[in-house]
Amino acid sequence: MQQLILNINDASKMTALLNFLKTLNYVSSVEKVSSEAAPLSKEQKAVLDERRKTAKEDDYIPWNEAKKQLKSKRK
């Protein structure tokens, strides 16, 4: 199964696209998801805020390196 994520700013165009996708027999599900669908709890937000405050530039690795590490863990 393949998944596709789109960011569409125009609500009417998004609705039209979702309605079209629902008509295709090879599309198994169509879901509208927004950032409000899974809001953070106060505790989760506090943890993230604390991590942002205490993070150091040395703690980060470039995205390409992170992808390589993730791919090597899958093997």
Contacts in CASP RR format, 6 or more apart in sequence:
PFRMAT RR
TARGET T0000
AUTHOR 0000-0000-0000
METHOD contacts of the structure
MODEL  1
MQQLILNINDASKMTALLNFLKTLNYVSSVEKVSSEAAPLSKEQKAVLDE
RRKTAKEDDYIPWNEAKKQLKSKRK
1 28 0 8 1.000
6 17 0 8 1.000
8 14 0 8 1.000
8 17 0 8 1.000
14 32 0 8 1.000
18 30 0 8 1.000
18 32 0 8 1.000
21 27 0 8 1.000
21 30 0 8 1.000
22 30 0 8 1.000
40 48 0 8 1.000
61 69 0 8 1.000
END
